[in-house]
Amino acid sequence: MAKRTRYPGRTAPHRQVDKGGSPKSATPRPSGLTASELARAAELEAELVARDRAATEENSRRRARTRGGMDVVVAANASEPLSVRASHEYAYVARDVKRIAITATFMFGVLAALWLLVNVGGVGLF
């Protein structure tokens, strides 16, 4: 029985037959790699691994520099009082509150300077 296809008018493509247009080599190329090729591949792989390791280390150093030691992890000691453990654990909250206070002070100063320029100095009046 013949194979049924979705498109009955089409046939399978035929293989191209080489009619001797290209010269053939008398010795076929071996399918494996030579010892020198394997050695070169090992050198290239070692170089790539070394570059990758150096890039990873540089990236971790850069991250540590940008952090500036602010995210120091302190191991909790079970014998310490809860308040001491909480102060170590929530040190980032104190840093954030300080930053918010500094930002609020700066914004209040800018607002006061603008008020003085507009109301006292008369800047912006027609």
TISE-65482 format. One record per atom (N, C-alpha, C): residue in one letter; atom name; x, y, z. Coordinates in steps of 0.001 Angstrom, whole numbers. Each point is the difference from the previous one (the first is absolute). Layout:
<r rest="A" atom="CA" px="X" py="Y" pz="Z"/>
...
***
This chain:
<r rest="M" atom="N" px="842" py="-1166" pz="0"/>
<r rest="M" atom="CA" px="-842" py="1166" pz="0"/>
<r rest="M" atom="C" px="892" py="1235" pz="0"/>
<r rest="A" atom="N" px="-360" py="993" pz="-758"/>
<r rest="A" atom="CA" px="791" py="1219" pz="-135"/>
<r rest="A" atom="C" px="-182" py="888" pz="1224"/>
<r rest="K" atom="N" px="1021" py="792" pz="273"/>
<r rest="K" atom="CA" px="-55" py="927" pz="1133"/>
<r rest="K" atom="C" px="-970" py="1129" pz="-320"/>
<r rest="R" atom="N" px="-862" py="294" pz="928"/>
<r rest="R" atom="CA" px="-953" py="1082" pz="-199"/>
<r rest="R" atom="C" px="619" py="1304" pz="472"/>
<r rest="T" atom="N" px="-154" py="1042" pz="-736"/>
<r rest="T" atom="CA" px="538" py="1314" pz="357"/>
<r rest="T" atom="C" px="-1111" py="1023" pz="35"/>
<r rest="R" atom="N" px="303" py="1110" pz="584"/>
<r rest="R" atom="CA" px="-977" py="1080" pz="96"/>
<r rest="R" atom="C" px="-209" py="653" pz="-1363"/>
<r rest="Y" atom="N" px="1076" py="114" pz="-781"/>
<r rest="Y" atom="CA" px="-69" py="644" pz="-1303"/>
<r rest="Y" atom="C" px="281" py="-1068" pz="-1067"/>
<r rest="P" atom="N" px="-1011" py="-538" pz="-607"/>
<r rest="P" atom="CA" px="216" py="-1141" pz="-899"/>
<r rest="P" atom="C" px="767" py="345" pz="-1266"/>
<r rest="G" atom="N" px="-2" py="1244" pz="-433"/>
<r rest="G" atom="CA" px="679" py="358" pz="-1241"/>
<r rest="G" atom="C" px="1505" py="152" pz="158"/>
<r rest="R" atom="N" px="498" py="91" pz="1214"/>
<r rest="R" atom="CA" px="1431" py="236" pz="209"/>
<r rest="R" atom="C" px="725" py="-1317" pz="237"/>
<r rest="T" atom="N" px="1237" py="-21" pz="-465"/>
<r rest="T" atom="CA" px="836" py="-1155" pz="252"/>
<r rest="T" atom="C" px="1193" py="423" pz="843"/>
<r rest="A" atom="N" px="678" py="-931" pz="576"/>
<r rest="A" atom="CA" px="1169" py="307" pz="829"/>
<r rest="A" atom="C" px="1116" py="552" pz="-878"/>
<r rest="P" atom="N" px="792" py="947" pz="508"/>
<r rest="P" atom="CA" px="1101" py="546" pz="-809"/>
<r rest="P" atom="C" px="1066" py="-1069" pz="-232"/>
<r rest="H" atom="N" px="602" py="60" pz="-1170"/>
<r rest="H" atom="CA" px="1036" py="-959" pz="-355"/>
<r rest="H" atom="C" px="1357" py="474" pz="500"/>
<r rest="R" atom="N" px="850" py="-946" pz="332"/>
<r rest="R" atom="CA" px="1368" py="333" pz="426"/>
<r rest="R" atom="C" px="795" py="460" pz="-1199"/>
<r rest="Q" atom="N" px="879" py="966" pz="236"/>
<r rest="Q" atom="CA" px="892" py="481" pz="-1042"/>
<r rest="Q" atom="C" px="1142" py="-995" pz="-155"/>
<r rest="V" atom="N" px="267" py="-399" pz="-1171"/>
<r rest="V" atom="CA" px="1067" py="-956" pz="-268"/>
<r rest="V" atom="C" px="1203" py="768" pz="-506"/>
<r rest="D" atom="N" px="1156" py="-245" pz="618"/>
<r rest="D" atom="CA" px="1238" py="643" pz="-431"/>
<r rest="D" atom="C" px="462" py="-678" pz="-1276"/>
<r rest="K" atom="N" px="148" py="758" pz="-1094"/>
<r rest="K" atom="CA" px="350" py="-567" pz="-1286"/>
<r rest="K" atom="C" px="1478" py="162" pz="-304"/>
<r rest="G" atom="N" px="811" py="107" pz="1053"/>
<r rest="G" atom="CA" px="1440" py="53" pz="-218"/>
<r rest="G" atom="C" px="521" py="1390" pz="-272"/>
<r rest="G" atom="N" px="-741" py="1039" pz="304"/>
<r rest="G" atom="CA" px="445" py="1366" pz="-246"/>
<r rest="G" atom="C" px="1110" py="440" pz="940"/>
<r rest="S" atom="N" px="76" py="-557" pz="1183"/>
<r rest="S" atom="CA" px="1032" py="397" pz="955"/>
<r rest="S" atom="C" px="984" py="-1135" pz="171"/>
<r rest="P" atom="N" px="1292" py="324" pz="69"/>
<r rest="P" atom="CA" px="985" py="-1064" pz="182"/>
<r rest="P" atom="C" px="-94" py="-577" pz="1400"/>
<r rest="K" atom="N" px="119" py="-1318" pz="107"/>
<r rest="K" atom="CA" px="-88" py="-652" pz="1298"/>
<r rest="K" atom="C" px="1392" py="-327" pz="490"/>
<r rest="S" atom="N" px="173" py="97" pz="1306"/>
<r rest="S" atom="CA" px="1289" py="-302" pz="617"/>
<r rest="S" atom="C" px="171" py="-1511" pz="77"/>
<r rest="A" atom="N" px="1232" py="-428" pz="-178"/>
<r rest="A" atom="CA" px="269" py="-1428" pz="53"/>
<r rest="A" atom="C" px="-58" py="-511" pz="1431"/>
<r rest="T" atom="N" px="381" py="863" pz="986"/>
<r rest="T" atom="CA" px="-26" py="-420" pz="1403"/>
<r rest="T" atom="C" px="-1159" py="679" pz="708"/>
<r rest="P" atom="N" px="-872" py="-753" pz="597"/>
<r rest="P" atom="CA" px="-1111" py="626" pz="729"/>
<r rest="P" atom="C" px="500" py="646" pz="1291"/>
<r rest="R" atom="N" px="-642" py="1057" pz="405"/>
<r rest="R" atom="CA" px="365" py="715" pz="1234"/>
<r rest="R" atom="C" px="-422" py="-845" pz="1192"/>
<r rest="P" atom="N" px="890" py="-144" pz="976"/>
<r rest="P" atom="CA" px="-367" py="-792" pz="1172"/>
<r rest="P" atom="C" px="-1092" py="710" pz="797"/>
<r rest="S" atom="N" px="-848" py="-790" pz="612"/>
<r rest="S" atom="CA" px="-1139" py="576" pz="715"/>
<r rest="S" atom="C" px="384" py="518" pz="1383"/>
<r rest="G" atom="N" px="1110" py="-446" pz="578"/>
<r rest="G" atom="CA" px="420" py="435" pz="1328"/>
<r rest="G" atom="C" px="932" py="1194" pz="-65"/>
<r rest="L" atom="N" px="387" py="504" pz="1156"/>
<r rest="L" atom="CA" px="923" py="1123" pz="90"/>
<r rest="L" atom="C" px="1405" py="-516" pz="254"/>
<r rest="T" atom="N" px="958" py="762" pz="-499"/>
<r rest="T" atom="CA" px="1394" py="-371" pz="234"/>
<r rest="T" atom="C" px="408" py="437" pz="1397"/>
<r rest="A" atom="N" px="1166" py="-443" pz="436"/>
<r rest="A" atom="CA" px="485" py="351" pz="1331"/>
<r rest="A" atom="C" px="265" py="1492" pz="113"/>
<r rest="S" atom="N" px="511" py="618" pz="-1068"/>
<r rest="S" atom="CA" px="263" py="1440" pz="50"/>
<r rest="S" atom="C" px="-1305" py="790" pz="70"/>
<r rest="E" atom="N" px="-1031" py="-473" pz="-705"/>
<r rest="E" atom="CA" px="-1299" py="677" pz="66"/>
<r rest="E" atom="C" px="-612" py="-131" pz="1392"/>
<r rest="L" atom="N" px="139" py="-1160" pz="613"/>
<r rest="L" atom="CA" px="-503" py="-180" pz="1362"/>
<r rest="L" atom="C" px="749" py="877" pz="991"/>
<r rest="A" atom="N" px="1324" py="118" pz="-173"/>
<r rest="A" atom="CA" px="792" py="851" pz="896"/>
<r rest="A" atom="C" px="-408" py="1460" pz="-153"/>
<r rest="R" atom="N" px="-204" py="441" pz="-1241"/>
<r rest="R" atom="CA" px="-406" py="1390" pz="-241"/>
<r rest="R" atom="C" px="-1385" py="255" pz="597"/>
<r rest="A" atom="N" px="-906" py="-967" pz="-134"/>
<r rest="A" atom="CA" px="-1338" py="143" pz="573"/>
<r rest="A" atom="C" px="75" py="89" pz="1524"/>
<r rest="A" atom="N" px="879" py="-785" pz="609"/>
<r rest="A" atom="CA" px="159" py="64" pz="1459"/>
<r rest="A" atom="C" px="552" py="1348" pz="426"/>
<r rest="E" atom="N" px="963" py="542" pz="-772"/>
<r rest="E" atom="CA" px="544" py="1338" pz="304"/>
<r rest="E" atom="C" px="-1095" py="1055" pz="-74"/>
<r rest="L" atom="N" px="-787" py="-34" pz="-1071"/>
<r rest="L" atom="CA" px="-1077" py="978" pz="-164"/>
<r rest="L" atom="C" px="-1030" py="-110" pz="1119"/>
<r rest="E" atom="N" px="-341" py="-1220" pz="374"/>
<r rest="E" atom="CA" px="-973" py="-176" pz="1073"/>
<r rest="E" atom="C" px="541" py="519" pz="1331"/>
<r rest="A" atom="N" px="1279" py="-267" pz="287"/>
<r rest="A" atom="CA" px="600" py="495" pz="1243"/>
<r rest="A" atom="C" px="36" py="1521" pz="13"/>
<r rest="E" atom="N" px="292" py="605" pz="-1156"/>
<r rest="E" atom="CA" px="27" py="1461" pz="-85"/>
<r rest="E" atom="C" px="-1386" py="583" pz="226"/>
<r rest="L" atom="N" px="-1016" py="-621" pz="-604"/>
<r rest="L" atom="CA" px="-1366" py="487" pz="184"/>
<r rest="L" atom="C" px="-468" py="-147" pz="1445"/>
<r rest="V" atom="N" px="356" py="-1100" pz="639"/>
<r rest="V" atom="CA" px="-375" py="-203" pz="1404"/>
<r rest="V" atom="C" px="681" py="1038" pz="878"/>
<r rest="A" atom="N" px="1277" py="297" pz="-276"/>
<r rest="A" atom="CA" px="726" py="1001" pz="789"/>
<r rest="A" atom="C" px="-617" py="1381" pz="-190"/>
<r rest="R" atom="N" px="-368" py="347" pz="-1244"/>
<r rest="R" atom="CA" px="-635" py="1304" pz="-247"/>
<r rest="R" atom="C" px="-1340" py="98" pz="727"/>
<r rest="D" atom="N" px="-769" py="-1076" pz="-44"/>
<r rest="D" atom="CA" px="-1305" py="-12" pz="655"/>
<r rest="D" atom="C" px="153" py="153" pz="1507"/>
<r rest="R" atom="N" px="967" py="-713" pz="574"/>
<r rest="R" atom="CA" px="231" py="97" pz="1443"/>
<r rest="R" atom="C" px="446" py="1418" pz="385"/>
<r rest="A" atom="N" px="892" py="611" pz="-818"/>
<r rest="A" atom="CA" px="464" py="1356" pz="291"/>
<r rest="A" atom="C" px="-1154" py="997" pz="-99"/>
<r rest="A" atom="N" px="-863" py="-173" pz="-1001"/>
<r rest="A" atom="CA" px="-1141" py="906" pz="-143"/>
<r rest="A" atom="C" px="-959" py="-145" pz="1165"/>
<r rest="T" atom="N" px="-212" py="-1216" pz="467"/>
<r rest="T" atom="CA" px="-890" py="-228" pz="1138"/>
<r rest="T" atom="C" px="564" py="648" pz="1263"/>
<r rest="E" atom="N" px="1307" py="-164" pz="213"/>
<r rest="E" atom="CA" px="617" py="604" pz="1184"/>
<r rest="E" atom="C" px="-43" py="1521" pz="-69"/>
<r rest="E" atom="N" px="253" py="573" pz="-1181"/>
<r rest="E" atom="CA" px="-53" py="1455" pz="-156"/>
<r rest="E" atom="C" px="-1414" py="512" pz="249"/>
<r rest="N" atom="N" px="-987" py="-729" pz="-459"/>
<r rest="N" atom="CA" px="-1383" py="398" pz="213"/>
<r rest="N" atom="C" px="-360" py="-12" pz="1486"/>
<r rest="S" atom="N" px="457" py="-1027" pz="720"/>
<r rest="S" atom="CA" px="-299" py="-60" pz="1430"/>
<r rest="S" atom="C" px="745" py="1098" pz="760"/>
<r rest="R" atom="N" px="1249" py="312" pz="-432"/>
<r rest="R" atom="CA" px="724" py="1113" pz="644"/>
<r rest="R" atom="C" px="-701" py="1321" pz="-257"/>
<r rest="R" atom="N" px="-495" py="199" pz="-1223"/>
<r rest="R" atom="CA" px="-681" py="1251" pz="-326"/>
<r rest="R" atom="C" px="-1272" py="142" pz="821"/>
<r rest="R" atom="N" px="-750" py="-1113" pz="158"/>
<r rest="R" atom="CA" px="-1209" py="44" pz="818"/>
<r rest="R" atom="C" px="318" py="314" pz="1448"/>
<r rest="A" atom="N" px="1097" py="-551" pz="517"/>
<r rest="A" atom="CA" px="382" py="259" pz="1384"/>
<r rest="A" atom="C" px="395" py="1461" pz="179"/>
<r rest="R" atom="N" px="674" py="583" pz="-1013"/>
<r rest="R" atom="CA" px="391" py="1414" pz="91"/>
<r rest="R" atom="C" px="-1212" py="906" pz="-17"/>
<r rest="T" atom="N" px="-986" py="-293" pz="-853"/>
<r rest="T" atom="CA" px="-1169" py="879" pz="-88"/>
<r rest="T" atom="C" px="-853" py="-88" pz="1259"/>
<r rest="R" atom="N" px="1" py="-1161" pz="624"/>
<r rest="R" atom="CA" px="-749" py="-130" pz="1256"/>
<r rest="R" atom="C" px="652" py="819" pz="1094"/>
<r rest="G" atom="N" px="1305" py="71" pz="-7"/>
<r rest="G" atom="CA" px="713" py="791" pz="994"/>
<r rest="G" atom="C" px="-69" py="-588" pz="1392"/>
<r rest="G" atom="N" px="-213" py="-1275" pz="112"/>
<r rest="G" atom="CA" px="-41" py="-637" pz="1311"/>
<r rest="G" atom="C" px="-1243" py="327" pz="794"/>
<r rest="M" atom="N" px="-1045" py="490" pz="-660"/>
<r rest="M" atom="CA" px="-1201" py="396" pz="728"/>
<r rest="M" atom="C" px="-872" py="-1192" pz="367"/>
<r rest="D" atom="N" px="78" py="-1055" pz="-766"/>
<r rest="D" atom="CA" px="-855" py="-1153" pz="258"/>
<r rest="D" atom="C" px="788" py="-1094" pz="707"/>
<r rest="V" atom="N" px="458" py="298" pz="1179"/>
<r rest="V" atom="CA" px="781" py="-957" pz="761"/>
<r rest="V" atom="C" px="-959" py="-928" pz="728"/>
<r rest="V" atom="N" px="180" py="-1283" pz="-179"/>
<r rest="V" atom="CA" px="-865" py="-975" pz="636"/>
<r rest="V" atom="C" px="626" py="-396" pz="1325"/>
<r rest="V" atom="N" px="-749" py="127" pz="1072"/>
<r rest="V" atom="CA" px="473" py="-360" pz="1327"/>
<r rest="V" atom="C" px="-742" py="-1250" pz="435"/>
<r rest="A" atom="N" px="752" py="-1000" pz="400"/>
<r rest="A" atom="CA" px="-627" py="-1247" pz="443"/>
<r rest="A" atom="C" px="-716" py="242" pz="1326"/>
<r rest="A" atom="N" px="-1218" py="-497" pz="87"/>
<r rest="A" atom="CA" px="-781" py="185" pz="1216"/>
<r rest="A" atom="C" px="460" py="-989" pz="1063"/>
<r rest="N" atom="N" px="146" py="503" pz="1209"/>
<r rest="N" atom="CA" px="383" py="-841" pz="1134"/>
<r rest="N" atom="C" px="-1244" py="-197" pz="858"/>
<r rest="A" atom="N" px="-364" py="-1228" pz="274"/>
<r rest="A" atom="CA" px="-1227" py="-291" pz="731"/>
<r rest="A" atom="C" px="67" py="458" pz="1451"/>
<r rest="S" atom="N" px="1206" py="197" pz="537"/>
<r rest="S" atom="CA" px="112" py="414" pz="1402"/>
<r rest="S" atom="C" px="-155" py="1510" pz="176"/>
<r rest="E" atom="N" px="29" py="763" pz="-1089"/>
<r rest="E" atom="CA" px="-162" py="1457" pz="104"/>
<r rest="E" atom="C" px="-1466" py="342" pz="231"/>
<r rest="P" atom="N" px="-261" py="1125" pz="645"/>
<r rest="P" atom="CA" px="-1396" py="436" pz="154"/>
<r rest="P" atom="C" px="-615" py="332" pz="-1363"/>
<r rest="L" atom="N" px="-1307" py="-30" pz="-52"/>
<r rest="L" atom="CA" px="-713" py="248" pz="-1249"/>
<r rest="L" atom="C" px="286" py="1393" pz="-537"/>
<r rest="S" atom="N" px="126" py="989" pz="877"/>
<r rest="S" atom="CA" px="248" py="1366" pz="-458"/>
<r rest="S" atom="C" px="1354" py="112" pz="-701"/>
<r rest="V" atom="N" px="1012" py="-725" pz="492"/>
<r rest="V" atom="CA" px="1319" py="39" pz="-619"/>
<r rest="V" atom="C" px="-48" py="-684" pz="-1362"/>
<r rest="R" atom="N" px="-675" py="-1151" pz="-56"/>
<r rest="R" atom="CA" px="-124" py="-695" pz="-1277"/>
<r rest="R" atom="C" px="-783" py="834" pz="-1008"/>
<r rest="A" atom="N" px="-1047" py="672" pz="452"/>
<r rest="A" atom="CA" px="-804" py="836" pz="-890"/>
<r rest="A" atom="C" px="797" py="1194" pz="-502"/>
<r rest="S" atom="N" px="852" py="561" pz="854"/>
<r rest="S" atom="CA" px="803" py="1146" pz="-447"/>
<r rest="S" atom="C" px="970" py="-416" pz="-1093"/>
<r rest="H" atom="N" px="546" py="-1212" pz="86"/>
<r rest="H" atom="CA" px="885" py="-484" pz="-1061"/>
<r rest="H" atom="C" px="-798" py="-336" pz="-1256"/>
<r rest="E" atom="N" px="-1158" py="-606" pz="206"/>
<r rest="E" atom="CA" px="-786" py="-457" pz="-1137"/>
<r rest="E" atom="C" px="-609" py="1151" pz="-771"/>
<r rest="Y" atom="N" px="-408" py="1061" pz="687"/>
<r rest="Y" atom="CA" px="-674" py="1117" pz="-655"/>
<r rest="Y" atom="C" px="883" py="1230" pz="-98"/>
<r rest="A" atom="N" px="1292" py="-200" pz="-178"/>
<r rest="A" atom="CA" px="916" py="1132" pz="-167"/>
<r rest="A" atom="C" px="-320" py="764" pz="-1278"/>
<r rest="Y" atom="N" px="-509" py="-696" pz="-1008"/>
<r rest="Y" atom="CA" px="-326" py="674" pz="-1255"/>
<r rest="Y" atom="C" px="-1140" py="999" pz="197"/>
<r rest="V" atom="N" px="-879" py="-229" pz="963"/>
<r rest="V" atom="CA" px="-1102" py="927" pz="254"/>
<r rest="V" atom="C" px="555" py="1326" pz="519"/>
<r rest="A" atom="N" px="975" py="-71" pz="889"/>
<r rest="A" atom="CA" px="617" py="1226" pz="518"/>
<r rest="A" atom="C" px="686" py="774" pz="-1122"/>
<r rest="R" atom="N" px="683" py="-710" pz="-894"/>
<r rest="R" atom="CA" px="647" py="680" pz="-1139"/>
<r rest="R" atom="C" px="-1042" py="671" pz="-877"/>
<r rest="D" atom="N" px="-1106" py="-692" pz="-263"/>
<r rest="D" atom="CA" px="-1044" py="571" pz="-851"/>
<r rest="D" atom="C" px="-646" py="1220" pz="647"/>
<r rest="V" atom="N" px="-232" py="-57" pz="1302"/>
<r rest="V" atom="CA" px="-600" py="1147" pz="687"/>
<r rest="V" atom="C" px="940" py="1198" pz="-62"/>
<r rest="K" atom="N" px="1295" py="-226" pz="157"/>
<r rest="K" atom="CA" px="968" py="1097" pz="-109"/>
<r rest="K" atom="C" px="-24" py="602" pz="-1404"/>
<r rest="R" atom="N" px="-52" py="-848" pz="-1017"/>
<r rest="R" atom="CA" px="-49" py="511" pz="-1370"/>
<r rest="R" atom="C" px="-1277" py="782" pz="-264"/>
<r rest="I" atom="N" px="-1112" py="-475" pz="529"/>
<r rest="I" atom="CA" px="-1268" py="716" pz="-170"/>
<r rest="I" atom="C" px="64" py="1353" pz="688"/>
<r rest="A" atom="N" px="577" py="45" pz="1194"/>
<r rest="A" atom="CA" px="123" py="1278" pz="723"/>
<r rest="A" atom="C" px="886" py="981" pz="-758"/>
<r rest="I" atom="N" px="1098" py="-481" pz="-565"/>
<r rest="I" atom="CA" px="890" py="878" pz="-770"/>
<r rest="I" atom="C" px="-718" py="525" pz="-1236"/>
<r rest="T" atom="N" px="-727" py="-862" pz="-695"/>
<r rest="T" atom="CA" px="-736" py="413" pz="-1197"/>
<r rest="T" atom="C" px="-1094" py="999" pz="359"/>
<r rest="A" atom="N" px="-718" py="-230" pz="1096"/>
<r rest="A" atom="CA" px="-1065" py="922" pz="417"/>
<r rest="A" atom="C" px="585" py="1358" pz="367"/>
<r rest="T" atom="N" px="1123" py="25" pz="683"/>
<r rest="T" atom="CA" px="653" py="1267" pz="362"/>
<r rest="T" atom="C" px="413" py="767" pz="-1249"/>
<r rest="F" atom="N" px="583" py="-696" pz="-968"/>
<r rest="F" atom="CA" px="404" py="639" pz="-1246"/>
<r rest="F" atom="C" px="-1200" py="573" pz="-739"/>
<r rest="M" atom="N" px="-1085" py="-784" pz="-96"/>
<r rest="M" atom="CA" px="-1189" py="473" pz="-708"/>
<r rest="M" atom="C" px="-632" py="1196" pz="713"/>
<r rest="F" atom="N" px="-17" py="-20" pz="1340"/>
<r rest="F" atom="CA" px="-532" py="1133" pz="747"/>
<r rest="F" atom="C" px="851" py="1241" pz="-236"/>
<r rest="G" atom="N" px="1323" py="-167" pz="-68"/>
<r rest="G" atom="CA" px="888" py="1130" pz="-278"/>
<r rest="G" atom="C" px="-248" py="591" pz="-1376"/>
<r rest="V" atom="N" px="-213" py="-835" pz="-1000"/>
<r rest="V" atom="CA" px="-293" py="494" pz="-1351"/>
<r rest="V" atom="C" px="-1332" py="731" pz="-4"/>
<r rest="L" atom="N" px="-984" py="-542" pz="694"/>
<r rest="L" atom="CA" px="-1312" py="646" pz="66"/>
<r rest="L" atom="C" px="97" py="1362" pz="685"/>
<r rest="A" atom="N" px="769" py="87" pz="1077"/>
<r rest="A" atom="CA" px="174" py="1280" pz="700"/>
<r rest="A" atom="C" px="706" py="1015" pz="-893"/>
<r rest="A" atom="N" px="1025" py="-452" pz="-755"/>
<r rest="A" atom="CA" px="707" py="914" pz="-892"/>
<r rest="A" atom="C" px="-934" py="508" pz="-1099"/>
<r rest="L" atom="N" px="-827" py="-864" pz="-549"/>
<r rest="L" atom="CA" px="-953" py="442" pz="-1029"/>
<r rest="L" atom="C" px="-1027" py="969" pz="574"/>
<r rest="W" atom="N" px="-462" py="-246" pz="1218"/>
<r rest="W" atom="CA" px="-953" py="914" pz="640"/>
<r rest="W" atom="C" px="628" py="1389" pz="171"/>
<r rest="L" atom="N" px="1260" py="21" pz="450"/>
<r rest="L" atom="CA" px="685" py="1281" pz="163"/>
<r rest="L" atom="C" px="158" py="719" pz="-1335"/>
<r rest="L" atom="N" px="359" py="-737" pz="-1056"/>
<r rest="L" atom="CA" px="162" py="634" pz="-1316"/>
<r rest="L" atom="C" px="-1307" py="577" pz="-512"/>
<r rest="V" atom="N" px="-1089" py="-741" pz="147"/>
<r rest="V" atom="CA" px="-1272" py="446" pz="-567"/>
<r rest="V" atom="C" px="-645" py="1069" pz="870"/>
<r rest="N" atom="N" px="-134" py="-220" pz="1307"/>
<r rest="N" atom="CA" px="-742" py="911" pz="867"/>
<r rest="N" atom="C" px="825" py="1186" pz="489"/>
<r rest="V" atom="N" px="1243" py="-199" pz="312"/>
<r rest="V" atom="CA" px="807" py="1096" pz="523"/>
<r rest="V" atom="C" px="732" py="710" pz="-1126"/>
<r rest="G" atom="N" px="596" py="-747" pz="-906"/>
<r rest="G" atom="CA" px="789" py="610" pz="-1060"/>
<r rest="G" atom="C" px="-821" py="515" pz="-1159"/>
<r rest="G" atom="N" px="-1202" py="-445" pz="-138"/>
<r rest="G" atom="CA" px="-860" py="484" pz="-1081"/>
<r rest="G" atom="C" px="311" py="-640" pz="-1352"/>
<r rest="V" atom="N" px="671" py="-1108" pz="-17"/>
<r rest="V" atom="CA" px="315" py="-681" pz="-1253"/>
<r rest="V" atom="C" px="-1265" py="-688" pz="-489"/>
<r rest="G" atom="N" px="-284" py="123" pz="-1276"/>
<r rest="G" atom="CA" px="-1156" py="-652" pz="-575"/>
<r rest="G" atom="C" px="-1221" py="888" pz="-88"/>
<r rest="L" atom="N" px="68" py="1228" pz="497"/>
<r rest="L" atom="CA" px="-1136" py="906" pz="-108"/>
<r rest="L" atom="C" px="80" py="772" pz="-1306"/>
<r rest="F" atom="N" px="-1137" py="361" pz="-528"/>
<r rest="F" atom="CA" px="-44" py="725" pz="-1260"/>
<r rest="F" atom="C" px="236" py="1442" pz="211"/>
***
